[in-house]
Amino acid sequence: MQLSSGRIDVDDLADAQEAYHSRGWTDGLPVVPPTAEAVAACLDWAMLPPEHLIGIEPVRARSITAEKAAVNSVMAGCLPPHFPVVVTALTAMLQPEFGLHGPTASTGGCAVLLIVNGPIRRELAMDATFSVLGGADRSRAVIARAVRLVLANVLDVKPGGIDRSTLGHPGKLGYCIAEDEEATGWVSLGDQRLGTTPAERAQVSSVTAVASMAPRQVMNEWTTEPTELCETVAAEIRANQLNYSIWPGNYVVVLPPQLRTHFDAAGWTKDDIANCVFERARVRRGDWASVGKGSVVKDRAEREYPALEAPEDLLVVAAGGPAGGFAAVIPPWLGTRSHAATVAVGACVDCEVR
């Protein structure tokens, strides 16, 4: 396999680390040297030629080729079976509705949340239970890191460069979860968004990319009533509307088993949850006065702002450890300026070679 990337000669692993750090090619953590053999192994596994064009960043017209994605994936610690998921994540981020430049260049400081669905979760031993938003397993950690290194090294999305984040959040180092599909009767997020048939669901894997802020943990252990649980979620969303951005977007709600049992007992589906939250997650412009933003209210105090344009904009994910009446609300970056994008693993979206 003929690779076009340049090469640097080093004496040992320690020299390799210093060479990459001194050139600004890392995220501050040690990297795996991307040897030609390791890069070729990733490309072979995904059955992609080095020159395969994954996509083009829409504003600065920078291209991401399979070879450059593989180089950064190896650096992140990926094994060949991880690489198709990295390619899928990048493909989702390059979809027009995601609007890659905005989330990666904004002062708002979001990160790209990846949500993995389908049988590939089991093949890669992704854990969707304990500390699902914290201590990642190997697969979720290296896949998320690979995406971050591609952004930095191929698209120059580095702090102080293209990335103008004022604060950022820890998800910038890696933000990837898997849905706990085996522990719920709900249709998975990927299947919901792809519209797969029941026959296809056992075979199709997918990645959903969402421009997301940091997770906000909520708790309600004092009720089993679904509408009250939805109100707890909606209250956190309303708080985000007031304290951060009033505009609607793709909120993600991660529901662990303890709360899911209450919804299951009442026969509620993800759609029922989304409909309930949609009705409750909205604020009046006048409410901004209660959080120190009264100067923007003016004569529009009664104007209502829904957090979701439609119920389906709420992305409900079944994941988390078994105990505790907790949930997580993950707010969007900046409303409708970036929409979640879902792509099936192995799908070829606008494929071409240049």
Phi, psi and chi 1 to 4 in degrees:
 res  aa     phi    psi   chi1   chi2   chi3   chi4
   1 MET       -  126.6 -178.1  179.3  -68.3      -
   2 GLN   -91.3  115.9 -173.0   64.9   39.4      -
   3 LEU  -102.3  146.2  -57.7  177.3      -      -
   4 SER  -100.8  -10.0   62.9      -      -      -
   5 SER   -66.3  147.9  -62.7      -      -      -
   6 GLY   -70.0  167.3      -      -      -      -
   7 ARG  -128.5  148.0  -69.9  166.4  170.1   75.5
   8 ILE  -123.9  144.0   58.2  173.9      -      -
   9 ASP   -98.4  130.1  -65.7  -37.9      -      -
  10 VAL  -131.4  159.7  -65.3      -      -      -
  11 ASP   -85.4  -35.2  -66.6  -30.6      -      -
  12 ASP  -157.8 -176.7   53.6   28.7      -      -
  13 LEU   -62.8  -39.1 -177.9   59.2      -      -
  14 ALA   -63.1  -42.1      -      -      -      -
  15 ASP   -64.2  -35.6  -77.8  -11.7      -      -
  16 ALA   -62.4  -42.4      -      -      -      -
  17 GLN   -62.1  -45.8  -58.3  -53.3  -42.2      -
  18 GLU   -65.7  -36.5  -65.8  -50.7  -48.0      -
  19 ALA   -63.5  -42.1      -      -      -      -
  20 TYR   -74.3  -39.2  -83.9   76.2      -      -
  21 HIS   -65.5  -42.7  -79.3  -73.9      -      -
  22 SER   -66.3  -25.2   65.4      -      -      -
  23 ARG   -90.9   -1.4  -71.3  166.4  171.6   80.8
  24 GLY    72.8   28.7      -      -      -      -
  25 TRP   -96.6    6.5  -67.2  -16.0      -      -
  26 THR  -121.1  174.7   81.7      -      -      -
  27 ASP  -100.7   19.6   50.8    6.0      -      -
  28 GLY    97.1  -13.0      -      -      -      -
  29 LEU  -102.6  159.5  -62.2  173.2      -      -
  30 PRO   -60.0  153.0  -22.9   34.0      -      -
  31 VAL  -121.7  160.7  -61.9      -      -      -
  32 VAL   -90.4  125.0  176.7      -      -      -
  33 PRO   -58.3  125.5  -26.0   35.7      -      -
  34 PRO   -83.8   81.0   30.9  -33.5      -      -
  35 THR   -68.3  158.7   62.9      -      -      -
  36 ALA   -57.6  -37.5      -      -      -      -
  37 GLU   -66.6  -41.5  -65.9   76.3   14.6      -
  38 ALA   -68.8  -40.2      -      -      -      -
  39 VAL   -64.3  -44.8  172.1      -      -      -
  40 ALA   -63.2  -34.4      -      -      -      -
  41 ALA   -64.5  -39.6      -      -      -      -
  42 CYS   -64.3  -44.8  -76.0      -      -      -
  43 LEU   -64.4  -41.0  -66.9  168.5      -      -
  44 ASP   -61.6  -42.7  -78.8  -21.2      -      -
  45 TRP   -62.0  -40.8 -171.3  -82.2      -      -
  46 ALA   -85.4   -2.9      -      -      -      -
  47 MET    55.4   46.6  -64.0 -176.4  -70.0      -
  48 LEU  -121.2  134.9  -65.4  174.5      -      -
  49 PRO   -72.5  155.3   27.3  -33.6      -      -
  50 PRO   -55.1  -35.6  -22.2   31.4      -      -
  51 GLU   -84.9    0.2   67.8  -86.3   16.7      -
  52 HIS   -54.8  129.7  170.3   79.5      -      -
  53 LEU   -91.4  110.5 -175.6   64.9      -      -
  54 ILE   -71.0  -39.7  -63.8  173.5      -      -
  55 GLY   170.9  176.6      -      -      -      -
  56 ILE  -125.1  127.8  -60.5  174.8      -      -
  57 GLU   -61.6  128.2 -166.9  -82.8  -27.4      -
  58 PRO   -72.2  -23.4   25.4  -34.5      -      -
  59 VAL   -93.6  -48.2  172.5      -      -      -
  60 ARG   -99.3    1.0  -65.7  179.4  -60.6  130.1
  61 ALA    57.9   36.9      -      -      -      -
  62 ARG   -90.4  134.2  -70.3 -160.8  177.0 -173.5
  63 SER   -93.5  149.9   60.3      -      -      -
  64 ILE  -116.3  112.9  -58.5  176.4      -      -
  65 THR   -95.8  161.9   64.7      -      -      -
  66 ALA   -60.8  -37.8      -      -      -      -
  67 GLU   -61.9  -47.6  178.4  177.9  -23.1      -
  68 LYS   -66.2  -35.9  -67.8  -57.8 -176.6 -176.2
  69 ALA   -65.0  -39.6      -      -      -      -
  70 ALA   -67.8  -39.9      -      -      -      -
  71 VAL   -57.4  -49.4  167.6      -      -      -
  72 ASN   -70.8  -29.7  -74.5  -83.3      -      -
  73 SER   -66.8  -43.0  -65.7      -      -      -
  74 VAL   -61.9  -44.2  173.1      -      -      -
  75 MET   -56.9  -36.5  -71.6  171.4   57.3      -
  76 ALA   -75.5  -11.1      -      -      -      -
  77 GLY   104.1    8.7      -      -      -      -
  78 CYS   -69.4  144.8  -72.2      -      -      -
  79 LEU   -95.4  163.8  -60.6  176.0      -      -
  80 PRO   -50.9  -40.8  -32.2   38.8      -      -
  81 PRO   -64.0  -19.8  -24.5   36.0      -      -
  82 HIS   -76.4  -25.1  -61.5  128.9      -      -
  83 PHE   -63.1  -39.4 -173.5   56.5      -      -
  84 PRO   -58.5  -31.7  -26.7   37.2      -      -
  85 VAL   -71.4  -38.1 -178.5      -      -      -
  86 VAL   -61.4  -45.7  175.2      -      -      -
  87 VAL   -60.6  -41.8  172.4      -      -      -
  88 THR   -64.4  -42.8  -53.6      -      -      -
  89 ALA   -61.2  -44.4      -      -      -      -
  90 LEU   -64.6  -39.4  -66.6  170.6      -      -
  91 THR   -61.1  -42.4  -57.1      -      -      -
  92 ALA   -63.5  -42.7      -      -      -      -
  93 MET   -66.4  -23.9  -67.4  158.4   56.4      -
  94 LEU   -91.6    2.0  -72.8  162.8      -      -
  95 GLN   -70.3  145.3  -64.5  -51.1  -64.3      -
  96 PRO   -55.1  -37.6  -25.4   33.8      -      -
  97 GLU   -68.1  -23.5   64.0  -92.9   29.1      -
  98 PHE   -75.5  -34.7 -171.9   82.8      -      -
  99 GLY    61.6   62.0      -      -      -      -
 100 LEU   -53.5  -37.8  179.3   60.3      -      -
 101 HIS   -62.2  -43.7 -178.4   73.4      -      -
 102 GLY   -59.0  -55.4      -      -      -      -
 103 PRO   -62.8  -28.5  -24.6   34.2      -      -
 104 THR   -89.4  -16.5   55.3      -      -      -
 105 ALA  -110.0  -11.6      -      -      -      -
 106 SER   -67.8  152.2  170.0      -      -      -
 107 THR   -71.0  -14.5   58.0      -      -      -
 108 GLY   -63.3  -26.5      -      -      -      -
 109 GLY    81.4   33.0      -      -      -      -
 110 CYS   -81.3  174.4   77.7      -      -      -
 111 ALA  -132.5  166.0      -      -      -      -
 112 VAL   -92.1  111.8 -179.0      -      -      -
 113 LEU   -84.3  129.2  170.3   64.5      -      -
 114 LEU  -109.5  129.5  -53.9  175.3      -      -
 115 ILE  -118.2  119.3  -54.6  168.0      -      -
 116 VAL  -103.7  133.9 -177.4      -      -      -
 117 ASN  -130.2  160.0  -75.6  109.3      -      -
 118 GLY    97.2 -179.8      -      -      -      -
 119 PRO   -63.3  -20.6   19.6  -32.0      -      -
 120 ILE   -63.5  -22.4 -156.7  162.0      -      -
 121 ARG   -59.7  -44.1  -61.2  165.6  -55.7  110.1
 122 ARG   -71.9  -39.8  -63.6 -170.3  -58.4  -86.0
 123 GLU   -60.1  -33.5  -64.4  166.5   15.4      -
 124 LEU  -100.7    8.7  -63.0  180.0      -      -
 125 ALA    54.6   44.3      -      -      -      -
 126 MET   -76.5  132.9  -69.9 -176.6  169.4      -
 127 ASP   -95.8  125.0 -175.1    8.6      -      -
 128 ALA  -111.4   20.7      -      -      -      -
 129 THR  -115.3 -105.8   59.1      -      -      -
 130 PHE   -57.7  134.8  -68.6  100.4      -      -
 131 SER    49.0   46.0 -165.1      -      -      -
 132 VAL   -62.7  -26.0   69.4      -      -      -
 133 LEU  -100.5    8.0  -71.4  166.2      -      -
 134 GLY  -121.0 -106.5      -      -      -      -
 135 GLY   -67.0  100.2      -      -      -      -
 136 ALA   -76.2  150.2      -      -      -      -
 137 ASP   -72.9  174.2   54.0   76.1      -      -
 138 ARG   -58.1  -48.4  178.0 -177.4 -172.7  176.8
 139 SER   -63.5  -48.2  -67.3      -      -      -
 140 ARG   -64.9  -36.3  -68.4 -171.5  -65.9  121.6
 141 ALA   -66.3  -47.6      -      -      -      -
 142 VAL   -75.7  -32.8  -61.7      -      -      -
 143 ILE   -65.1  -47.1  -72.0  167.4      -      -
 144 ALA   -63.2  -40.5      -      -      -      -
 145 ARG   -67.0  -37.6 -172.0 -173.5 -176.6 -158.5
 146 ALA   -60.3  -43.1      -      -      -      -
 147 VAL   -61.6  -42.2  167.4      -      -      -
 148 ARG   -63.7  -40.9 -176.6   62.6 -175.6  169.2
 149 LEU   -68.7  -34.7  -71.5  179.6      -      -
 150 VAL   -62.8  -45.1  170.0      -      -      -
 151 LEU   -58.1  -43.2  -70.5  175.1      -      -
 152 ALA   -72.7  -46.3      -      -      -      -
 153 ASN   -91.2  -24.6  -66.7  -32.9      -      -
 154 VAL   -99.6  -39.9 -179.1      -      -      -
 155 LEU  -104.7    1.3  -59.6 -175.8      -      -
 156 ASP    61.9   31.8 -161.3   30.0      -      -
 157 VAL   -85.8   82.4  178.4      -      -      -
 158 LYS  -123.6  148.7  -61.2  177.5 -178.4  178.4
 159 PRO   -54.6  129.0  -26.7   35.6      -      -
 160 GLY    87.9  -14.4      -      -      -      -
 161 GLY   -98.9 -116.2      -      -      -      -
 162 ILE   -65.3  -38.6  -62.1  -59.7      -      -
 163 ASP   -76.0  109.1 -176.9  -10.2      -      -
 164 ARG  -104.6   25.2  -53.2  -57.4  -65.4  179.1
 165 SER   -55.3  130.7  -62.2      -      -      -
 166 THR   -71.6  -44.6  -57.6      -      -      -
 167 LEU  -121.7  -42.4  -66.7  171.4      -      -
 168 GLY    68.2 -172.7      -      -      -      -
 169 HIS  -157.1  165.0   69.5   78.3      -      -
 170 PRO   -58.7  -20.3  -27.3   36.7      -      -
 171 GLY   -62.0  -15.9      -      -      -      -
 172 LYS   -65.3  -26.3  -79.4 -177.4  172.1  -71.1
 173 LEU   -74.3  -25.9  -74.6  173.2      -      -
 174 GLY   166.5  129.9      -      -      -      -
 175 TYR  -144.7   88.4 -149.2    6.5      -      -
 176 CYS  -144.7  128.9  179.9      -      -      -
 177 ILE  -129.9  160.3   63.8  174.7      -      -
 178 ALA  -117.9  151.2      -      -      -      -
 179 GLU   -88.0  141.4 -172.8  158.6   20.3      -
 180 ASP   -85.4   70.2 -167.1    7.2      -      -
 181 GLU   -66.3  -31.4  -61.7  174.8   25.2      -
 182 GLU   -71.2  -20.7  -71.6   73.4   24.9      -
 183 ALA  -100.6   13.7      -      -      -      -
 184 THR  -146.4  151.9  178.3      -      -      -
 185 GLY   -91.1   -0.2      -      -      -      -
 186 TRP   -69.8  151.0  -70.0  -18.3      -      -
 187 VAL   -68.5  137.1  176.1      -      -      -
 188 SER   -67.6  160.0   76.3      -      -      -
 189 LEU   -60.0  -44.4  177.3   68.2      -      -
 190 GLY   -61.2  -43.6      -      -      -      -
 191 ASP   -67.2  -37.2  -71.6  -32.4      -      -
 192 GLN   -57.6  -47.9  -82.8 -175.7  -49.0      -
 193 ARG   -79.4  -27.8  -67.6  179.3   57.7   80.7
 194 LEU   -87.6  -16.7  -68.4  174.5      -      -
 195 GLY    69.2   34.9      -      -      -      -
 196 THR   -69.5  152.1   56.7      -      -      -
 197 THR   -81.3  160.1   66.8      -      -      -
 198 PRO   -54.3  -34.9  -29.1   36.6      -      -
 199 ALA   -69.1  -28.5      -      -      -      -
 200 GLU   -84.5  -19.6  -65.4  169.4  -29.1      -
 201 ARG   -65.3  -26.5  -70.3  172.3 -174.2  166.9
 202 ALA   -78.9   -7.2      -      -      -      -
 203 GLN  -118.3  -22.3  -58.7  172.3  -23.6      -
 204 VAL   -94.3  127.2  176.2      -      -      -
 205 SER  -109.4  157.0  -63.4      -      -      -
 206 SER  -153.4  164.1   65.4      -      -      -
 207 VAL  -129.2  131.5  178.5      -      -      -
 208 THR  -109.1  127.4  -60.7      -      -      -
 209 ALA  -105.5  131.6      -      -      -      -
 210 VAL  -133.9  128.1 -165.7      -      -      -
 211 ALA   -75.5  108.0      -      -      -      -
 212 SER  -130.2  148.5  -60.8      -      -      -
 213 MET   -86.4 -175.7  -55.3  -54.2  -68.8      -
 214 ALA   -69.9  150.7      -      -      -      -
 215 PRO   -68.8  147.1   23.0  -31.2      -      -
 216 ARG  -120.3  112.4  -56.7  157.7   68.9  102.8
 217 GLN   -83.1  135.8 -173.4  164.4  -51.5      -
 218 VAL  -124.3  164.8  -60.1      -      -      -
 219 MET  -145.8  137.6 -179.5  179.0   71.4      -
 220 ASN  -148.9  103.5 -170.1  -19.0      -      -
 221 GLU  -110.6   16.3  -66.0 -173.4  -34.4      -
 222 TRP  -113.0   13.5  -64.3  -86.9      -      -
 223 THR  -156.9  156.0 -175.4      -      -      -
 224 THR  -117.1    5.7   61.5      -      -      -
 225 GLU   -80.7  119.4  172.3   56.3   47.2      -
 226 PRO   -55.5  -40.3  -27.4   35.7      -      -
 227 THR   -65.6  -33.4   56.8      -      -      -
 228 GLU   -71.7  -38.0  -66.6  179.7  -15.7      -
 229 LEU   -64.0  -40.4  -63.6  174.1      -      -
 230 CYS   -64.2  -34.5  -74.4      -      -      -
 231 GLU   -65.6  -36.7  174.1   56.5   25.2      -
 232 THR   -61.7  -43.7  -60.6      -      -      -
 233 VAL   -63.9  -46.3  169.0      -      -      -
 234 ALA   -63.4  -35.2      -      -      -      -
 235 ALA   -63.5  -39.4      -      -      -      -
 236 GLU   -67.7  -37.9 -172.9   61.5   44.0      -
 237 ILE   -65.2  -42.3  -67.1  175.2      -      -
 238 ARG   -61.9  -38.1  -67.2 -166.1  -61.5  -91.9
 239 ALA   -62.2  -40.1      -      -      -      -
 240 ASN   -65.2  -39.0 -178.9   72.4      -      -
 241 GLN   -59.7  -38.8  -74.1 -174.9  -81.0      -
 242 LEU   -78.8  -40.5  -63.1  178.7      -      -
 243 ASN   -89.4  -23.4  -63.5  -35.7      -      -
 244 TYR  -122.7  -81.2  178.2   65.8      -      -
 245 SER  -130.7  128.2  171.9      -      -      -
 246 ILE   -79.9  -12.4 -156.0  167.7      -      -
 247 TRP   -80.2  148.8  -56.3  112.4      -      -
 248 PRO   -73.1  154.7   29.1  -36.0      -      -
 249 GLY  -173.4 -170.4      -      -      -      -
 250 ASN   -83.5   92.7  -73.9  122.7      -      -
 251 TYR   -78.8  142.7  -77.9   82.3      -      -
 252 VAL  -109.1  133.7  178.1      -      -      -
 253 VAL  -119.9  120.1  175.3      -      -      -
 254 VAL  -100.1  120.4 -178.7      -      -      -
 255 LEU  -114.9  113.4  -70.6  172.8      -      -
 256 PRO   -75.0  172.9  -20.1   35.1      -      -
 257 PRO   -59.2  -38.8  -27.0   35.5      -      -
 258 GLN   -61.1  -42.2 -177.1  165.7  -42.6      -
 259 LEU   -75.7  -33.3  -67.4 -171.1      -      -
 260 ARG   -62.5  -31.9  -65.9 -156.4  -54.3  -91.5
 261 THR   -61.9  -34.4   58.4      -      -      -
 262 HIS   -69.6  -40.8  -55.1  -39.7      -      -
 263 PHE   -66.0  -40.8  -70.7  111.5      -      -
 264 ASP   -62.5  -42.5  -71.7  -20.2      -      -
 265 ALA   -62.0  -29.1      -      -      -      -
 266 ALA   -92.1   -0.2      -      -      -      -
 267 GLY    75.7   22.1      -      -      -      -
 268 TRP   -83.2  140.0  -82.3   43.2      -      -
 269 THR  -101.4  177.3   65.6      -      -      -
 270 LYS   -60.2  -37.4  -75.3 -175.1  176.5 -178.3
 271 ASP   -63.6  -38.7  -72.6  -17.5      -      -
 272 ASP   -62.9  -42.6  -65.5  -38.4      -      -
 273 ILE   -62.8  -46.0  -64.9  169.7      -      -
 274 ALA   -61.6  -41.4      -      -      -      -
 275 ASN   -64.6  -40.6  -74.1  -37.6      -      -
 276 CYS   -67.2  -45.9 -173.7      -      -      -
 277 VAL   -65.6  -38.6  172.3      -      -      -
 278 PHE   -56.1  -41.5  171.9   71.7      -      -
 279 GLU   -71.7  -29.0  -66.9  -61.6  -29.7      -
 280 ARG   -98.2  -25.7  -66.5  165.8  177.1  -93.9
 281 ALA   -88.0   83.0      -      -      -      -
 282 ARG  -159.6  149.4   49.8 -169.4   67.0 -141.0
 283 VAL  -131.1  162.9  -61.2      -      -      -
 284 ARG   -95.8  149.9  -66.0 -178.5  -50.1  108.6
 285 ARG   -60.3  -32.2 -166.0  175.8 -174.4   91.3
 286 GLY   -61.7  -23.4      -      -      -      -
 287 ASP   -65.4  -19.3  -64.6  -24.4      -      -
 288 TRP   -62.7  -26.0  -90.7   20.3      -      -
 289 ALA   -62.4  -26.8      -      -      -      -
 290 SER   -76.3  -10.0   66.9      -      -      -
 291 VAL  -122.3   28.2  -67.2      -      -      -
 292 GLY    81.0   16.4      -      -      -      -
 293 LYS  -118.0   33.3  -59.8  178.8 -178.6 -179.6
 294 GLY   -61.7  -24.4      -      -      -      -
 295 SER   -67.4  -17.3   61.7      -      -      -
 296 VAL   -97.0   -2.4  -59.2      -      -      -
 297 VAL   -72.0  -52.0  174.4      -      -      -
 298 LYS    53.4 -130.2  -60.5 -179.1 -180.0  177.4
 299 ASP   -98.0   19.7   60.2  -10.3      -      -
 300 ARG  -115.8   31.4  -69.0  169.5  -76.8  176.9
 301 ALA   -59.6  -32.3      -      -      -      -
 302 GLU   -91.6   -1.5  -64.2  -54.2  -46.8      -
 303 ARG   -67.5  132.2 -179.7  177.1  173.1 -177.4
 304 GLU   -99.2  141.0 -173.7  177.1   73.1      -
 305 TYR  -124.6  107.1  -66.7   79.9      -      -
 306 PRO   -74.6  146.1   28.0  -33.4      -      -
 307 ALA   -76.9  -18.3      -      -      -      -
 308 LEU  -129.5  135.9  -54.4  161.2      -      -
 309 GLU   -69.7  -31.6  -72.1 -169.6  -58.2      -
 310 ALA  -153.0  156.3      -      -      -      -
 311 PRO   -54.8  -36.2  -26.9   35.5      -      -
 312 GLU   -68.1   -9.1   55.2  -94.3   28.4      -
 313 ASP   -74.0  -14.2  -74.6  -12.1      -      -
 314 LEU   -83.1  121.1 -174.9   70.9      -      -
 315 LEU   -99.2  105.7  -50.5 -176.4      -      -
 316 VAL   -94.9  125.3 -179.7      -      -      -
 317 VAL  -123.8  128.1  179.2      -      -      -
 318 ALA   -87.4  111.5      -      -      -      -
 319 ALA  -167.2  161.3      -      -      -      -
 320 GLY   120.0  166.7      -      -      -      -
 321 GLY   -71.0  165.7      -      -      -      -
 322 PRO   -74.9  -24.4   26.1  -33.9      -      -
 323 ALA  -113.1  144.3      -      -      -      -
 324 GLY   107.2  135.4      -      -      -      -
 325 GLY   -84.5   52.9      -      -      -      -
 326 PHE  -102.5  158.6  -55.3  107.8      -      -
 327 ALA  -148.4  167.3      -      -      -      -
 328 ALA  -127.9  134.4      -      -      -      -
 329 VAL  -106.4  123.3  172.2      -      -      -
 330 ILE  -112.5  108.7  -57.1  177.3      -      -
 331 PRO   -75.2  158.4  -13.4   28.7      -      -
 332 PRO   -79.7  165.3   30.0  -34.0      -      -
 333 TRP   -65.4  -67.6  159.1   60.0      -      -
 334 LEU  -149.4   69.2 -168.1   56.8      -      -
 335 GLY    56.1 -133.3      -      -      -      -
 336 THR   -83.6    7.5   56.1      -      -      -
 337 ARG   -72.9  -14.2  -62.6 -152.3  178.5  174.9
 338 SER  -146.2  125.3  177.5      -      -      -
 339 HIS  -105.5  146.9  -66.3  -83.3      -      -
 340 ALA   -58.8  144.3      -      -      -      -
 341 ALA  -128.7  134.3      -      -      -      -
 342 THR  -121.8  131.1  -57.7      -      -      -
 343 VAL  -133.2  138.5  172.7      -      -      -
 344 ALA   -74.7  140.7      -      -      -      -
 345 VAL   -65.1  128.7  175.8      -      -      -
 346 GLY    91.2   -7.0      -      -      -      -
 347 ALA   -74.9  144.8      -      -      -      -
 348 CYS  -107.1  107.4 -173.3      -      -      -
 349 VAL  -103.5  112.9 -179.8      -      -      -
 350 ASP    51.6   45.0  -63.6  -32.3      -      -
 351 CYS   -69.9  138.7  -69.9      -      -      -
 352 GLU  -162.6  161.4   56.6 -177.5  -54.5      -
 353 VAL  -117.2  130.6  174.3      -      -      -
 354 ARG  -122.2      -  -64.6 -176.2  179.3  178.8
